[in-house]
Amino acid sequence: MRTDTAPIQMVDLKTQYERLRSDIDRRILGVLESTAFINGPDVTELEQDLEAVLDAHVITVANGTDALQVALMALGVGPGDEVITPSFTFVATAEAASLLGAVPVFADIDPETFTIDAASLESLITSRTRAIVPVHLFGQSADMDAIMNIANRYAIPVVEDTAQAIGSTWKGKAAGTRGAFGTLSFFPSKNLGCYGDGGAVITRSDELAERARLIANHGSRKKYHSEVVGINSRLDTIQAAILQAKLPHLGDFTARRRDAADRYDAHFADIPGITTPHRSPHSRHVFHQYTLRIRRHRDLMHDALTAAGIPSAIYYPVPLHEMPVYASNPEAHVRVPLPETERAAQEVLSLPMHTELTEGQQARVAECILSA
Ligand SMILES: Cc1ncc(COP(=O)(O)O)c(C=O)c1O
């Protein structure tokens, strides 16, 4: 029997596994017995079930980084092109463009939502801009109306990095389904996570879906008949089976995260210097992360939690434009000041957030922060 004095984890995959174990084990065993390890029936079934949930085509791939690469390849992004992304994100968002020889150009973020500042996009668009990649960071959609408005005006396709936001919505529609493509990650700690790497490309376009599927499979529809240069990016059947066991619980996972966020909000309401996550009226926040903004002494709070044995994390301590990979060529990547990105990197602190978090554990987290 677990008590609230049990160690608090940033993400508790073990307790969740124990709750869902019989179904997960049964499905994994089914794959082992069938030996259909690659492109087994669970992969197709998962794609169909996700299509019903998201109301879009779903092409599963090996991970969320590949999903971004496949989407950009399907849009023809290549050497010399520019791709606008936020700098306040995980490196994969920009890396996918760089891998294709394109240049990531960094936009600042909106200080309330931590997502791309749509108002800054226009000043970054050039004749070389071939894609805009907003990130639905921490589980809430970027302002897709403003982004699509500008993107449509300049006829630039949008790839929504939805790695952290499955289950989120923008004006009632699934996050990731407004742009040309959305991309998902099934990394274990994600809101819908498998037990290894996994990802998916989503799109409402029949033509783009076909193209993405082709690219993810060596550029071939028919074995030994490659039509274009592609990659080998497949979700393996065991991971698909695990996701099939978990998918029916996605609504419950989201509700648990949102409930936990409400409880944290109550602890930190009206505490000077601490800002709780903003909730956009147009997007359902699925709290992949519960991220506070702490105006002063963020690192002191981080250290106090660590000393008390409570995990917390800084997502992200180093904006992409300050990482050696991009800082070595600032003229290419930084065309406007990025003050909100730099401020966020100094002020954010993400607290333990997962589907198994208890009220008692959250009270301990809050008590530690408030006494610090
Ligand atoms: C915003 C964002 N984009 C892309 C990725 C890449 O996903 P993956 O780790 O599955 O390659 C991640 C995962 O960490 C992410 O958080």
The ligand as a Gaussian input file, in Angstrom:
#p B3LYP/6-31G(d) Opt

LIG

0 1
 C        8.597000      19.876000     -27.762000
 C        9.210000      18.577000     -28.174000
 N        9.461000      18.360000     -29.470000
 C        9.982000      17.208000     -29.897000
 C       10.317000      16.207000     -29.026000
 C       10.991000      14.976000     -29.548000
 O       10.325000      13.804000     -29.264000
 P       11.125000      12.437000     -29.138000
 O       11.890000      12.458000     -27.858000
 O       10.054000      11.399000     -29.153000
 O       12.025000      12.318000     -30.319000
 C       10.062000      16.369000     -27.660000
 C       10.351000      15.289000     -26.704000
 O       11.029000      15.394000     -25.759000
 C        9.505000      17.592000     -27.218000
 O        9.264000      17.816000     -25.923000

